[in-house]
Amino acid sequence: MLTRIQQRSISADQLGLLAAWLDTNPEVPAGQWFKRFPGMIVCGEGEWVKTFLTLAQTPVGEEAL
């Protein structure tokens, strides 16, 4: 995942937003899901974060709240 963070130029601020969201113990779908942040999209499957996308990329799955 660190490689994806570097490749997509994800800032520490965005990672902080992700960490804050994860600290809320969010409920995510059992299958593929994604969560939009101001500067990135996080994609996962079940309880696992799988990758990071830029805002120009299209996520797959159900949007997590």
MARVOMAR-429806 format. One line per field, with one value per residue: residue number from 1; residue in one letter; chain; x, y, z of N, C-alpha, C in turn. Coordinates in nm, 4 decimals, padded with zeros to 6 digits. Example, Ala and Ser with C-alpha at 12.3 -4.5 7.8 and 13.67 -1.06 7.14 Angstrom:
n <- c(1; 2)
res <- c(A; S)
chain <- c(A; A)
n_px <- c(01.3190; 01.2850)
n_py <- c(-00.5690; -00.2250)
n_pz <- c(00.7800; 00.7080)
ca_px <- c(01.2300; 01.3670)
ca_py <- c(-00.4500; -00.1060)
ca_pz <- c(00.7800; 00.7140)
c_px <- c(01.3200; 01.2900)
c_py <- c(-00.3300; 00.0030)
c_pz <- c(00.7800; 00.7870)
***
This chain:
n <- c(1; 2; 3; 4; 5; 6; 7; 8; 9; 10; 11; 12; 13; 14; 15; 16; 17; 18; 19; 20; 21; 22; 23; 24; 25; 26; 27; 28; 29; 30; 31; 32; 33; 34; 35; 36; 37; 38; 39; 40; 41; 42; 43; 44; 45; 46; 47; 48; 49; 50; 51; 52; 53; 54; 55; 56; 57; 58; 59; 60; 61; 62; 63; 64; 65)
res <- c(M; L; T; R; I; Q; Q; R; S; I; S; A; D; Q; L; G; L; L; A; A; W; L; D; T; N; P; E; V; P; A; G; Q; W; F; K; R; F; P; G; M; I; V; C; G; E; G; E; W; V; K; T; F; L; T; L; A; Q; T; P; V; G; E; E; A; L)
chain <- c(A; A; A; A; A; A; A; A; A; A; A; A; A; A; A; A; A; A; A; A; A; A; A; A; A; A; A; A; A; A; A; A; A; A; A; A; A; A; A; A; A; A; A; A; A; A; A; A; A; A; A; A; A; A; A; A; A; A; A; A; A; A; A; A; A)
n_px <- c(00.0815; 00.2018; 00.3476; 00.1414; 00.0431; 00.2582; 00.2819; 00.0444; 00.0592; -00.0475; -00.1336; -00.0089; -00.2073; -00.4420; -00.4120; -00.4349; -00.7066; -00.8151; -00.7245; -00.8634; -01.1262; -01.1173; -01.0778; -01.3316; -01.4444; -01.5870; -01.8754; -01.8550; -01.9404; -01.9651; -01.8564; -01.6878; -01.5951; -01.5889; -01.4550; -01.4912; -01.2674; -01.1533; -00.9186; -00.8607; -00.9537; -01.0454; -01.0257; -01.1708; -01.2209; -01.4509; -01.3395; -01.0940; -00.8652; -00.7763; -00.6602; -00.5583; -00.7038; -00.6826; -00.8754; -00.9605; -00.9887; -01.2024; -01.3941; -01.4854; -01.7626; -01.9606; -02.0468; -01.9046; -02.0165)
n_py <- c(-00.1179; 00.1174; 00.1763; 00.2402; 00.4698; 00.6444; 00.6423; 00.7652; 01.0090; 01.0736; 01.2739; 01.3419; 01.4629; 01.3609; 01.0921; 01.1203; 01.1890; 00.9466; 00.7800; 00.8946; 00.8383; 00.5561; 00.5184; 00.5491; 00.3066; 00.2161; 00.0761; -00.1341; -00.2602; -00.6177; -00.7102; -00.5682; -00.2276; 00.1342; 00.4480; 00.7885; 01.0596; 01.4010; 01.4205; 01.1714; 00.8286; 00.5546; 00.2087; -00.1040; -00.4405; -00.6208; -00.6190; -00.5123; -00.2675; -00.2170; -00.0696; 00.2540; 00.5191; 00.7803; 01.0846; 01.0953; 00.8379; 00.5477; 00.4009; 00.0674; -00.1141; -00.0839; 00.2275; 00.3285; 00.4641)
n_pz <- c(00.0000; 00.0595; -00.1685; -00.3507; -00.2275; -00.2594; -00.5430; -00.6178; -00.5063; -00.2471; 00.0215; 00.3570; 00.5057; 00.3905; 00.4578; 00.7290; 00.7490; 00.6655; 00.8746; 01.0914; 01.0146; 01.0149; 01.2879; 01.3863; 01.3705; 01.1297; 00.9675; 00.7001; 00.3732; 00.3138; 00.0778; -00.2053; -00.1580; -00.1351; -00.0219; -00.0375; -00.0124; 00.0306; -00.1314; -00.2354; -00.3058; -00.1178; -00.1434; -00.0621; 00.0619; 00.2325; 00.5626; 00.5015; 00.3830; 00.0534; -00.1639; -00.2958; -00.4771; -00.7243; -00.7513; -01.0103; -01.0931; -01.1246; -00.8794; -00.7644; -00.6444; -00.3439; -00.2007; 00.1005; 00.4091)
ca_px <- c(00.0000; 00.2901; 00.3802; 00.0256; 00.0385; 00.3623; 00.2490; -00.0712; 00.0896; -00.1449; -00.0705; -00.0236; -00.3383; -00.5422; -00.3948; -00.4912; -00.8520; -00.8419; -00.7043; -00.9749; -01.2446; -01.0989; -01.0933; -01.4742; -01.4871; -01.6990; -01.9300; -01.8366; -02.0008; -01.8866; -01.7874; -01.6054; -01.6473; -01.4975; -01.4847; -01.4344; -01.2110; -01.1318; -00.8071; -00.8333; -01.0592; -00.9935; -01.1027; -01.1487; -01.3075; -01.4757; -01.2766; -00.9586; -00.8342; -00.7000; -00.5801; -00.5944; -00.7217; -00.6934; -01.0135; -00.9922; -01.0113; -01.3377; -01.3963; -01.5792; -01.8238; -02.0603; -01.9861; -01.9128; -02.0544)
ca_py <- c(00.0000; 00.2343; 00.2062; 00.3093; 00.6039; 00.7233; 00.6554; 00.8521; 01.1351; 01.0948; 01.3551; 01.3019; 01.5119; 01.2639; 00.9727; 01.1556; 01.1757; 00.8026; 00.7284; 00.9415; 00.7615; 00.4201; 00.5219; 00.5440; 00.1683; 00.2239; -00.0464; -00.1355; -00.3784; -00.7411; -00.7234; -00.4538; -00.0981; 00.2474; 00.5665; 00.9093; 01.1646; 01.5174; 01.4091; 01.0325; 00.7303; 00.4331; 00.0919; -00.2184; -00.5578; -00.6631; -00.5324; -00.4769; -00.1646; -00.2849; 00.0212; 00.3953; 00.5713; 00.9250; 01.1251; 01.0745; 00.6955; 00.5023; 00.2913; -00.0431; -00.1613; -00.0025; 00.3388; 00.3217; 00.5926)
ca_pz <- c(00.0000; 00.0591; -00.3083; -00.4079; -00.1676; -00.3261; -00.6854; -00.6363; -00.4363; -00.1406; 00.1254; 00.4967; 00.5500; 00.3462; 00.5402; 00.8597; 00.7372; 00.6635; 01.0100; 01.1746; 00.9751; 01.0650; 01.4336; 01.4193; 01.3467; 01.0355; 00.9105; 00.5556; 00.3123; 00.3170; -00.0508; -00.2446; -00.1166; -00.1470; 00.0583; -00.0995; 00.0700; -00.0568; -00.2242; -00.2731; -00.2837; -00.0568; -00.1838; 00.0236; 00.0493; 00.3693; 00.6628; 00.4600; 00.2842; -00.0510; -00.2466; -00.3004; -00.6120; -00.7382; -00.7735; -01.1519; -01.1167; -01.0948; -00.7836; -00.7845; -00.5209; -00.2749; -00.1272; 00.2466; 00.4689)
c_px <- c(00.0868; 00.3290; 00.2666; 00.0157; 00.1390; 00.3278; 00.1389; -00.0579; -00.0153; -00.0752; -00.0926; -00.1579; -00.4488; -00.5334; -00.4476; -00.6434; -00.8929; -00.8296; -00.8189; -01.1020; -01.2351; -01.1154; -01.2395; -01.5307; -01.6060; -01.7473; -01.9174; -01.9023; -01.9072; -01.8060; -01.6995; -01.6737; -01.5437; -01.5467; -01.4138; -01.3855; -01.1818; -01.0206; -00.7746; -00.9598; -00.9916; -01.0848; -01.0683; -01.2401; -01.3246; -01.4094; -01.1406; -00.9546; -00.7419; -00.6104; -00.6321; -00.6042; -00.7139; -00.8403; -01.0559; -01.0210; -01.1505; -01.3329; -01.5012; -01.6356; -01.9239; -01.9909; -02.0110; -01.9459; -01.9542)
c_py <- c(00.1256; 00.2744; 00.2826; 00.4520; 00.6945; 00.7463; 00.7576; 00.9844; 01.1698; 01.1642; 01.2969; 01.3486; 01.4131; 01.1353; 00.9967; 01.1451; 01.0287; 00.7448; 00.7696; 00.8642; 00.6182; 00.4121; 00.5170; 00.4029; 00.1636; 00.0850; -00.0356; -00.2613; -00.4994; -00.7599; -00.6027; -00.3234; 00.0097; 00.3615; 00.6843; 01.0050; 01.2822; 01.5003; 01.2682; 00.9497; 00.6062; 00.3186; -00.0249; -00.3331; -00.6149; -00.5668; -00.4778; -00.3629; -00.2300; -00.1913; 00.1636; 00.4376; 00.7231; 00.9582; 01.1040; 00.9279; 00.6561; 00.3847; 00.1860; -00.0813; -00.0618; 00.1087; 00.3242; 00.4610; 00.6388)
c_pz <- c(00.0000; -00.0828; -00.3735; -00.3549; -00.2375; -00.4725; -00.7092; -00.5608; -00.3310; -00.0235; 00.2652; 00.5526; 00.5126; 00.4281; 00.6813; 00.8593; 00.7356; 00.8038; 01.1023; 01.1430; 01.0280; 01.2165; 01.4769; 01.4067; 01.2512; 00.9930; 00.7602; 00.5001; 00.3171; 00.1890; -00.0785; -00.2062; -00.1453; -00.0597; -00.0062; 00.0096; -00.0226; -00.1603; -00.2695; -00.2558; -00.2280; -00.0977; -00.0921; -00.0112; 00.1891; 00.4655; 00.6206; 00.3596; 00.1820; -00.1318; -00.2355; -00.4456; -00.6101; -00.7622; -00.9185; -01.1846; -01.0690; -00.9969; -00.8195; -00.6486; -00.4666; -00.1961; 00.0217; 00.2995; 00.5708)
***
